[in-house]
């Protein structure tokens, strides 16, 4: 059952990377002119879009990386490992996937605007940290000895 969950998460992971790679290939090698938003009026809107993307990326990347550390989600992963891992692992992948694909697309739509490219690279660099290997899936759904000791210490203090 864990293998099925890992395979679904791995499929989502690779789909996101292939979508971003497809956008990259269309923009760089096929010479598809995607710079639709390069006029002066669109540049003014681009500053607002750029600020929103920067804030979204800087806010959501750490959230996606620390998602399984939140107490409610962690307890769900321990109690109902398969379903919770599929649900929250998909949420984490889709957060990063949305950021990666949107920043890559905006990079080309705004005529090679460097800020969007840097944001896409930043998200791409975080992707290996959420690669759903079998060991990571098992580790995220099992309570470690250190966490169990900390829980027991907190219960004895109360």
N, CA, C and O atoms as a DFTB+ gen file, in Angstrom:
632 C
 N C O
     1  1       0.827      -1.199       0.000
     2  2       0.000       0.000       0.000
     3  2       0.871       1.263       0.000
     4  3       0.560       2.240      -0.681
     5  1       1.964       1.229       0.773
     6  2       2.870       2.382       0.813
     7  2       3.517       2.594      -0.556
     8  3       3.783       3.724      -0.965
     9  1       3.761       1.494      -1.247
    10  2       4.383       1.587      -2.570
    11  2       3.444       2.298      -3.549
    12  3       3.897       3.090      -4.374
    13  1       2.152       2.022      -3.463
    14  2       1.159       2.685      -4.319
    15  2       1.144       4.188      -4.049
    16  3       1.122       4.991      -4.982
    17  1       1.155       4.561      -2.786
    18  2       1.173       5.972      -2.408
    19  2       2.436       6.647      -2.923
    20  3       2.381       7.749      -3.468
    21  1       3.567       5.987      -2.748
    22  2       4.827       6.543      -3.243
    23  2       4.813       6.700      -4.761
    24  3       5.316       7.691      -5.291
    25  1       4.241       5.728      -5.455
    26  2       4.183       5.797      -6.917
    27  2       3.309       6.963      -7.390
    28  3       3.642       7.633      -8.367
    29  1       2.205       7.201      -6.705
    30  2       1.342       8.334      -7.056
    31  2       2.077       9.643      -6.820
    32  3       2.051      10.532      -7.672
    33  1       2.740       9.772      -5.662
    34  2       3.490      10.988      -5.373
    35  2       4.655      11.173      -6.337
    36  3       4.960      12.299      -6.731
    37  1       5.299      10.089      -6.714
    38  2       6.402      10.168      -7.670
    39  2       5.885      10.601      -9.045
    40  3       6.549      11.367      -9.743
    41  1       4.710      10.115      -9.431
    42  2       4.117      10.528     -10.710
    43  2       3.807      12.021     -10.709
    44  3       4.048      12.706     -11.702
    45  1       3.278      12.521      -9.611
    46  2       3.012      13.964      -9.498
    47  2       4.317      14.736      -9.585
    48  3       4.389      15.754     -10.273
    49  1       5.337      14.271      -8.903
    50  2       6.655      14.922      -8.904
    51  2       7.204      15.046     -10.320
    52  3       7.613      16.125     -10.748
    53  1       7.209      13.921     -11.043
    54  2       7.781      13.935     -12.395
    55  2       6.899      14.692     -13.375
    56  3       7.417      15.306     -14.308
    57  1       5.596      14.668     -13.195
    58  2       4.707      15.455     -14.061
    59  2       5.007      16.948     -13.929
    60  3       5.045      17.672     -14.924
    61  1       5.218      17.393     -12.710
    62  2       5.553      18.803     -12.480
    63  2       6.860      19.157     -13.172
    64  3       6.954      20.182     -13.847
    65  1       7.867      18.309     -13.003
    66  2       9.162      18.596     -13.626
    67  2       9.078      18.560     -15.148
    68  3       9.707      19.379     -15.818
    69  1       8.305      17.619     -15.707
    70  2       8.162      17.561     -17.159
    71  2       7.374      18.761     -17.693
    72  3       7.662      19.244     -18.789
    73  1       6.398      19.243     -16.946
    74  2       5.651      20.434     -17.360
    75  2       6.577      21.649     -17.419
    76  3       6.544      22.413     -18.384
    77  1       7.399      21.824     -16.393
    78  2       8.347      22.943     -16.381
    79  2       9.387      22.778     -17.490
    80  3       9.764      23.755     -18.137
    81  1       9.849      21.553     -17.709
    82  2      10.824      21.306     -18.780
    83  2      10.200      21.553     -20.148
    84  3      10.869      22.050     -21.054
    85  1       8.930      21.211     -20.303
    86  2       8.231      21.481     -21.559
    87  2       8.128      22.967     -21.841
    88  3       8.349      23.403     -22.971
    89  1       7.793      23.746     -20.827
    90  2       7.754      25.209     -20.987
    91  2       9.132      25.743     -21.351
    92  3       9.266      26.609     -22.215
    93  1      10.142      25.222     -20.688
    94  2      11.509      25.646     -20.961
    95  2      11.907      25.337     -22.409
    96  3      12.474      26.185     -23.099
    97  1      11.609      24.133     -22.854
    98  2      11.964      23.740     -24.232
    99  2      11.220      24.581     -25.258
   100  3      11.800      24.989     -26.264
   101  1       9.947      24.843     -25.015
   102  2       9.182      25.685     -25.943
   103  2       9.747      27.092     -26.008
   104  3       9.834      27.678     -27.087
   105  1      10.128      27.631     -24.878
   106  2      10.632      28.996     -24.837
   107  2      12.051      29.155     -25.339
   108  3      12.387      30.187     -25.921
   109  1      12.889      28.157     -25.128
   110  2      14.301      28.285     -25.472
   111  2      14.662      27.682     -26.818
   112  3      15.347      28.324     -27.615
   113  1      14.218      26.471     -27.086
   114  2      14.713      25.746     -28.247
   115  2      13.782      25.790     -29.450
   116  3      14.253      25.797     -30.587
   117  1      12.480      25.819     -29.229
   118  2      11.543      25.838     -30.340
   119  2      11.260      27.256     -30.824
   120  3      10.549      27.463     -31.807
   121  1      11.818      28.202     -30.131
   122  2      11.666      29.620     -30.453
   123  2      10.204      30.036     -30.582
   124  3       9.841      30.824     -31.456
   125  1       9.383      29.497     -29.703
   126  2       7.991      29.911     -29.629
   127  2       7.974      31.267     -28.940
   128  3       8.484      31.417     -27.830
   129  1       7.385      32.246     -29.604
   130  2       7.356      33.594     -29.036
   131  2       6.241      33.667     -28.006
   132  3       5.069      33.829     -28.350
   133  1       6.617      33.547     -26.748
   134  2       5.628      33.607     -25.674
   135  2       5.631      34.964     -24.985
   136  3       4.896      35.154     -24.016
   137  1       6.433      35.911     -25.452
   138  2       6.531      37.215     -24.804
   139  2       5.309      38.062     -25.152
   140  3       5.419      39.070     -25.850
   141  1       4.168      37.649     -24.669
   142  2       2.916      38.338     -24.958
   143  2       2.732      39.585     -24.117
   144  3       1.990      40.491     -24.498
   145  1       3.385      39.637     -23.004
   146  2       3.179      40.732     -22.053
   147  2       4.426      41.608     -21.963
   148  3       4.923      41.870     -20.868
   149  1       4.930      42.057     -23.099
   150  2       6.157      42.852     -23.080
   151  2       5.942      44.308     -23.480
   152  3       6.914      45.044     -23.652
   153  1       4.692      44.739     -23.632
   154  2       4.447      46.155     -23.932
   155  2       4.589      46.985     -22.659
   156  3       4.722      46.435     -21.566
   157  1       4.560      48.315     -22.805
   158  2       4.759      49.188     -21.647
   159  2       3.633      49.056     -20.616
   160  3       3.894      49.051     -19.413
   161  1       2.377      48.950     -21.083
   162  2       1.265      48.801     -20.130
   163  2       1.374      47.472     -19.380
   164  3       1.109      47.391     -18.181
   165  1       1.768      46.442     -20.113
   166  2       1.919      45.139     -19.476
   167  2       3.109      45.107     -18.524
   168  3       3.110      44.343     -17.560
   169  1       4.113      45.925     -18.784
   170  2       5.268      46.003     -17.880
   171  2       4.858      46.552     -16.516
   172  3       5.370      46.114     -15.485
   173  1       3.928      47.520     -16.513
   174  2       3.453      48.071     -15.239
   175  2       2.709      46.998     -14.445
   176  3       2.883      46.874     -13.232
   177  1       1.885      46.231     -15.140
   178  2       1.207      45.115     -14.486
   179  2       2.228      44.068     -14.050
   180  3       2.049      43.389     -13.039
   181  1       3.292      43.952     -14.826
   182  2       4.333      42.978     -14.523
   183  2       5.008      43.224     -13.189
   184  3       5.409      42.275     -12.516
   185  1       5.139      44.468     -12.798
   186  2       5.743      44.787     -11.499
   187  2       4.868      44.250     -10.372
   188  3       5.373      43.703      -9.392
   189  1       3.557      44.408     -10.515
   190  2       2.635      43.895      -9.499
   191  2       2.662      42.370      -9.483
   192  3       2.721      41.755      -8.418
   193  1       2.618      41.763     -10.672
   194  2       2.655      40.303     -10.762
   195  2       3.960      39.778     -10.188
   196  3       3.980      38.755      -9.503
   197  1       5.048      40.483     -10.471
   198  2       6.353      40.073      -9.967
   199  2       6.388      40.110      -8.437
   200  3       6.903      39.189      -7.802
   201  1       5.844      41.165      -7.857
   202  2       5.824      41.281      -6.397
   203  2       4.963      40.174      -5.772
   204  3       5.332      39.602      -4.746
   205  1       3.827      39.879      -6.390
   206  2       2.958      38.823      -5.879
   207  2       3.666      37.469      -5.959
   208  3       3.610      36.683      -5.013
   209  1       4.330      37.195      -7.083
   210  2       5.046      35.927      -7.240
   211  2       6.208      35.807      -6.249
   212  3       6.457      34.732      -5.704
   213  1       6.905      36.903      -6.022
   214  2       8.001      36.880      -5.046
   215  2       7.461      36.551      -3.663
   216  3       8.010      35.700      -2.962
   217  1       6.385      37.225      -3.272
   218  2       5.803      36.963      -1.956
   219  2       5.244      35.546      -1.847
   220  3       5.417      34.883      -0.825
   221  1       4.573      35.084      -2.905
   222  2       4.058      33.719      -2.890
   223  2       5.183      32.693      -2.787
   224  3       5.104      31.747      -2.003
   225  1       6.230      32.892      -3.588
   226  2       7.326      31.926      -3.590
   227  2       8.055      31.928      -2.251
   228  3       8.334      30.867      -1.692
   229  1       8.360      33.109      -1.741
   230  2       9.088      33.186      -0.469
   231  2       8.241      32.723       0.716
   232  3       8.781      32.326       1.748
   233  1       6.927      32.773       0.571
   234  2       6.056      32.307       1.644
   235  2       5.711      30.829       1.549
   236  3       5.652      30.132       2.562
   237  1       5.484      30.352       0.327
   238  2       4.996      28.985       0.169
   239  2       6.092      27.927       0.116
   240  3       5.844      26.777       0.477
   241  1       7.292      28.282      -0.323
   242  2       8.370      27.285      -0.353
   243  2       8.714      26.805       1.057
   244  3       8.761      25.596       1.281
   245  1       8.959      27.708       2.022
   246  2       9.209      27.206       3.384
   247  2       8.007      26.465       3.971
   248  3       8.176      25.502       4.718
   249  1       6.796      26.911       3.636
   250  2       5.604      26.215       4.104
   251  2       5.571      24.790       3.568
   252  3       5.285      23.851       4.312
   253  1       5.861      24.625       2.281
   254  2       5.846      23.285       1.682
   255  2       6.934      22.400       2.284
   256  3       6.715      21.208       2.500
   257  1       8.085      22.968       2.552
   258  2       9.173      22.172       3.112
   259  2       8.909      21.770       4.563
   260  3       9.350      20.705       4.994
   261  1       8.207      22.592       5.311
   262  2       7.948      22.314       6.725
   263  2       6.541      21.775       6.977
   264  3       6.133      21.639       8.131
   265  1       5.808      21.472       5.937
   266  2       4.403      21.095       6.062
   267  2       4.188      19.907       6.992
   268  3       3.242      19.905       7.781
   269  1       5.045      18.904       6.912
   270  2       4.852      17.709       7.720
   271  2       5.290      17.901       9.168
   272  3       5.106      17.001       9.987
   273  1       5.854      19.036       9.493
   274  2       6.265      19.312      10.872
   275  2       5.143      19.927      11.695
   276  3       5.238      19.977      12.921
   277  1       4.082      20.397      11.044
   278  2       2.957      20.954      11.788
   279  2       2.283      19.840      12.572
   280  3       2.084      18.739      12.059
   281  1       1.937      20.131      13.808
   282  2       1.482      19.104      14.739
   283  2       0.260      18.350      14.220
   284  3       0.209      17.123      14.300
   285  1      -0.706      19.066      13.699
   286  2      -1.935      18.427      13.220
   287  2      -1.640      17.475      12.058
   288  3      -2.152      16.357      12.016
   289  1      -0.822      17.924      11.133
   290  2      -0.484      17.105       9.970
   291  2       0.389      15.929      10.386
   292  3       0.210      14.814       9.895
   293  1       1.326      16.172      11.282
   294  2       2.205      15.095      11.755
   295  2       1.404      13.995      12.440
   296  3       1.650      12.811      12.209
   297  1       0.446      14.380      13.282
   298  2      -0.380      13.374      13.952
   299  2      -1.240      12.606      12.950
   300  3      -1.464      11.406      13.113
   301  1      -1.717      13.289      11.923
   302  2      -2.492      12.604      10.881
   303  2      -1.619      11.600      10.135
   304  3      -2.074      10.511       9.787
   305  1      -0.361      11.972       9.891
   306  2       0.558      11.059       9.202
   307  2       0.860       9.818      10.040
   308  3       1.030       8.723       9.503
   309  1       0.924       9.997      11.352
   310  2       1.203       8.863      12.237
   311  2      -0.037       7.970      12.374
   312  3       0.068       6.745      12.331
   313  1      -1.206       8.590      12.539
   314  2      -2.430       7.836      12.786
   315  2      -2.950       7.125      11.532
   316  3      -3.328       5.955      11.592
   317  1      -2.967       7.824      10.415
   318  2      -3.546       7.278       9.179
   319  2      -2.531       7.483       8.065
   320  3      -2.713       8.336       7.196
   321  1      -1.471       6.703       8.093
   322  2      -0.287       6.994       7.282
   323  2      -0.541       7.031       5.782
   324  3      -0.101       7.972       5.121
   325  1      -1.227       6.057       5.225
   326  2      -1.378       5.982       3.769
   327  2      -2.192       7.144       3.213
   328  3      -1.742       7.846       2.308
   329  1      -3.381       7.343       3.754
   330  2      -4.262       8.388       3.241
   331  2      -3.700       9.782       3.511
   332  3      -3.747      10.661       2.650
   333  1      -3.173       9.969       4.708
   334  2      -2.632      11.285       5.059
   335  2      -1.395      11.606       4.235
   336  3      -1.216      12.746       3.807
   337  1      -0.539      10.615       4.007
   338  2       0.653      10.852       3.201
   339  2       0.274      11.205       1.770
   340  3       0.873      12.100       1.174
   341  1      -0.699      10.521       1.223
   342  2      -1.146      10.838      -0.134
   343  2      -1.744      12.237      -0.199
   344  3      -1.455      13.003      -1.119
   345  1      -2.575      12.563       0.776
   346  2      -3.226      13.876       0.796
   347  2      -2.210      15.001       0.981
   348  3      -2.138      15.913       0.157
   349  1      -1.435      14.942       2.044
   350  2      -0.527      16.041       2.360
   351  2       0.713      16.039       1.472
   352  3       1.277      17.099       1.202
   353  1       1.144      14.874       1.017
   354  2       2.239      14.830       0.060
   355  2       1.842      15.454      -1.266
   356  3       2.636      16.150      -1.898
   357  1       0.596      15.198      -1.688
   358  2       0.088      15.823      -2.911
   359  2      -0.026      17.327      -2.745
   360  3       0.310      18.079      -3.659
   361  1      -0.494      17.770      -1.597
   362  2      -0.593      19.212      -1.346
   363  2       0.783      19.859      -1.435
   364  3       0.945      20.908      -2.058
   365  1       1.770      19.227      -0.810
   366  2       3.130      19.767      -0.835
   367  2       3.675      19.812      -2.255
   368  3       4.269      20.811      -2.660
   369  1       3.480      18.745      -3.011
   370  2       3.961      18.709      -4.399
   371  2       3.249      19.752      -5.257
   372  3       3.875      20.416      -6.083
   373  1       1.954      19.891      -5.060
   374  2       1.198      20.834      -5.882
   375  2       1.533      22.286      -5.551
   376  3       1.498      23.143      -6.434
   377  1       1.853      22.568      -4.308
   378  2       2.307      23.921      -3.951
   379  2       3.584      24.248      -4.708
   380  3       3.685      25.288      -5.358
   381  1       4.554      23.352      -4.618
   382  2       5.821      23.586      -5.314
   383  2       5.644      23.550      -6.829
   384  3       6.285      24.313      -7.551
   385  1       4.778      22.669      -7.304
   386  2       4.530      22.583      -8.743
   387  2       3.887      23.838      -9.296
   388  3       4.265      24.322     -10.363
   389  1       2.912      24.363      -8.567
   390  2       2.280      25.614      -8.991
   391  2       3.312      26.732      -9.091
   392  3       3.335      27.482     -10.067
   393  1       4.152      26.835      -8.089
   394  2       5.171      27.890      -8.089
   395  2       6.172      27.703      -9.229
   396  3       6.541      28.668      -9.899
   397  1       6.606      26.476      -9.446
   398  2       7.589      26.213     -10.490
   399  2       7.024      26.504     -11.873
   400  3       7.660      27.191     -12.672
   401  1       5.856      25.994     -12.153
   402  2       5.266      26.181     -13.485
   403  2       4.865      27.636     -13.703
   404  3       5.090      28.176     -14.786
   405  1       4.277      28.278     -12.699
   406  2       3.860      29.674     -12.887
   407  2       5.061      30.595     -13.056
   408  3       5.025      31.488     -13.902
   409  1       6.118      30.406     -12.282
   410  2       7.309      31.247     -12.439
   411  2       7.990      31.001     -13.779
   412  3       8.479      31.941     -14.406
   413  1       8.028      29.747     -14.226
   414  2       8.619      29.444     -15.528
   415  2       7.802      30.070     -16.648
   416  3       8.357      30.660     -17.575
   417  1       6.494      29.941     -16.561
   418  2       5.624      30.525     -17.585
   419  2       5.729      32.050     -17.607
   420  3       5.815      32.655     -18.676
   421  1       5.720      32.659     -16.439
   422  2       5.822      34.127     -16.375
   423  2       7.182      34.619     -16.864
   424  3       7.279      35.722     -17.403
   425  1       8.209      33.837     -16.688
   426  2       9.529      34.193     -17.202
   427  2       9.468      34.410     -18.712
   428  3      10.050      35.363     -19.230
   429  1       8.773      33.539     -19.404
   430  2       8.681      33.667     -20.854
   431  2       7.609      34.662     -21.281
   432  3       7.793      35.368     -22.272
   433  1       6.497      34.734     -20.557
   434  2       5.435      35.676     -20.931
   435  2       5.879      37.129     -20.821
   436  3       5.456      37.975     -21.609
   437  1       6.721      37.414     -19.856
   438  2       7.207      38.780     -19.681
   439  2       8.547      39.003     -20.371
   440  3       9.292      39.902     -19.982
   441  1       8.863      38.220     -21.366
   442  2      10.050      38.453     -22.185
   443  2      11.347      38.259     -21.429
   444  3      12.177      39.166     -21.381
   445  1      11.535      37.096     -20.841
   446  2      12.761      36.726     -20.128
   447  2      13.055      37.636     -18.934
   448  3      14.191      38.065     -18.727
   449  1      12.025      37.917     -18.168
   450  2      12.180      38.708     -16.941
   451  2      12.953      37.864     -15.926
   452  3      12.486      36.806     -15.504
   453  1      14.123      38.335     -15.544
   454  2      15.065      37.545     -14.742
   455  2      14.507      37.139     -13.380
   456  3      14.813      36.049     -12.898
   457  1      13.705      37.979     -12.754
   458  2      13.196      37.664     -11.412
   459  2      12.372      36.385     -11.423
   460  3      12.489      35.565     -10.513
   461  1      11.542      36.210     -12.443
   462  2      10.745      34.985     -12.524
   463  2      11.640      33.765     -12.755
   464  3      11.374      32.684     -12.231
   465  1      12.682      33.946     -13.531
   466  2      13.627      32.849     -13.756
   467  2      14.334      32.448     -12.479
   468  3      14.501      31.261     -12.201
   469  1      14.752      33.440     -11.696
   470  2      15.418      33.142     -10.427
   471  2      14.482      32.443      -9.454
   472  3      14.892      31.529      -8.740
   473  1      13.222      32.871      -9.426
   474  2      12.248      32.220      -8.544
   475  2      12.005      30.775      -8.968
   476  3      11.884      29.887      -8.123
   477  1      11.933      30.543     -10.280
   478  2      11.741      29.176     -10.774
   479  2      12.941      28.297     -10.415
   480  3      12.776      27.137     -10.039
   481  1      14.135      28.849     -10.530
   482  2      15.335      28.091     -10.160
   483  2      15.327      27.792      -8.668
   484  3      15.708      26.698      -8.251
   485  1      14.897      28.753      -7.865
   486  2      14.839      28.535      -6.424
   487  2      13.875      27.394      -6.084
   488  3      14.183      26.551      -5.242
   489  1      12.726      27.369      -6.730
   490  2      11.766      26.292      -6.485
   491  2      12.333      24.965      -6.994
   492  3      12.170      23.926      -6.355
   493  1      12.997      25.012      -8.147
   494  2      13.587      23.791      -8.703
   495  2      14.638      23.210      -7.752
   496  3      14.768      21.991      -7.639
   497  1      15.376      24.069      -7.081
   498  2      16.393      23.600      -6.142
   499  2      15.786      22.966      -4.894
   500  3      16.445      22.168      -4.227
   501  1      14.549      23.307      -4.571
   502  2      13.898      22.706      -3.403
   503  2      13.228      21.373      -3.728
   504  3      12.914      20.606      -2.818
   505  1      13.008      21.091      -4.987
   506  2      12.296      19.870      -5.366
   507  2      12.977      18.587      -4.869
   508  3      12.267      17.683      -4.430
   509  1      14.295      18.456      -4.911
   510  2      14.893      17.208      -4.391
   511  2      14.642      16.977      -2.897
   512  3      14.722      15.843      -2.425
   513  1      14.343      18.032      -2.161
   514  2      14.095      17.876      -0.731
   515  2      12.736      17.246      -0.434
   516  3      12.480      16.842       0.700
   517  1      11.868      17.157      -1.432
   518  2      10.565      16.529      -1.243
   519  2      10.380      15.326      -2.164
   520  3       9.260      14.846      -2.340
   521  1      11.471      14.836      -2.754
   522  2      11.416      13.657      -3.615
   523  2      10.857      12.483      -2.812
   524  3      11.429      12.101      -1.791
   525  1       9.736      11.907      -3.271
   526  2       9.074      10.866      -2.462
   527  2       9.697       9.478      -2.625
   528  3       9.120       8.601      -3.268
   529  1      10.859       9.293      -2.044
   530  2      11.463       7.967      -2.043
   531  2      10.755       7.094      -1.010
   532  3      10.044       7.598      -0.141
   533  1      10.953       5.796      -1.111
   534  2      10.304       4.880      -0.169
   535  2      10.774       5.129       1.262
   536  3       9.971       5.094       2.194
   537  1      12.068       5.378       1.439
   538  2      12.591       5.653       2.783
   539  2      11.996       6.922       3.365
   540  3      11.664       6.968       4.549
   541  1      11.860       7.958       2.537
   542  2      11.276       9.207       3.032
   543  2       9.810       9.005       3.385
   544  3       9.347       9.524       4.400
   545  1       9.079       8.269       2.576
   546  2       7.665       8.013       2.872
   547  2       7.509       7.281       4.200
   548  3       6.645       7.621       5.008
   549  1       8.348       6.279       4.416
   550  2       8.281       5.539       5.683
   551  2       8.687       6.416       6.857
   552  3       8.056       6.371       7.913
   553  1       9.729       7.211       6.682
   554  2      10.202       8.067       7.773
   555  2       9.176       9.126       8.151
   556  3       9.059       9.487       9.322
   557  1       8.439       9.622       7.178
   558  2       7.467      10.671       7.469
   559  2       6.189      10.134       8.095
   560  3       5.402      10.899       8.652
   561  1       5.977       8.833       8.010
   562  2       4.765       8.253       8.591
   563  2       5.032       7.459       9.862
   564  3       4.114       6.844      10.406
   565  1       6.265       7.460      10.342
   566  2       6.596       6.780      11.584
   567  2       7.093       7.794      12.598
   568  3       7.822       8.728      12.265
   569  1       6.685       7.592      13.832
   570  2       7.147       8.470      14.897
   571  2       8.543       8.019      15.315
   572  3       8.763       6.853      15.641
   573  1       9.469       8.955      15.298
   574  2      10.840       8.600      15.651
   575  2      11.005       8.523      17.162
   576  3      10.147       8.987      17.912
   577  1      12.097       7.943      17.597
   578  2      12.382       7.772      19.024
   579  2      12.507       9.126      19.719
   580  3      12.020       9.290      20.838
   581  1      13.149      10.093      19.077
   582  2      13.329      11.415      19.684
   583  2      11.987      12.086      19.897
   584  3      11.750      12.673      20.952
   585  1      11.088      12.007      18.890
   586  2       9.773      12.616      19.026
   587  2       8.973      11.923      20.113
   588  3       8.257      12.583      20.867
   589  1       9.080      10.609      20.207
   590  2       8.351       9.869      21.241
   591  2       8.855      10.257      22.627
   592  3       8.051      10.409      23.546
   593  1      10.166      10.419      22.799
   594  2      10.728      10.832      24.084
   595  2      10.265      12.230      24.453
   596  3       9.927      12.483      25.610
   597  1      10.245      13.141      23.491
   598  2       9.795      14.503      23.763
   599  2       8.317      14.511      24.158
   600  3       7.926      15.263      25.050
   601  1       7.502      13.698      23.519
   602  2       6.087      13.615      23.854
   603  2       5.906      13.086      25.271
   604  3       5.084      13.599      26.030
   605  1       6.680      12.049      25.630
   606  2       6.574      11.491      26.983
   607  2       7.020      12.502      28.019
   608  3       6.418      12.586      29.090
   609  1       8.069      13.278      27.727
   610  2       8.537      14.289      28.665
   611  2       7.486      15.365      28.882
   612  3       7.270      15.815      30.008
   613  1       6.838      15.771      27.809
   614  2       5.795      16.802      27.928
   615  2       4.605      16.297      28.726
   616  3       4.012      17.045      29.503
   617  1       4.251      15.017      28.536
   618  2       3.114      14.455      29.265
   619  2       3.427      14.314      30.750
   620  3       2.536      14.505      31.579
   621  1       4.668      13.985      31.112
   622  2       5.006      13.833      32.516
   623  2       5.090      15.177      33.223
   624  3       4.880      15.246      34.434
   625  1       5.395      16.251      32.492
   626  2       5.445      17.581      33.097
   627  2       4.060      18.086      33.438
   628  3       3.909      18.861      34.382
   629  1       3.051      17.674      32.705
   630  2       1.687      18.144      32.925
   631  2       1.039      17.424      34.029
   632  3      -0.118      17.697      34.348
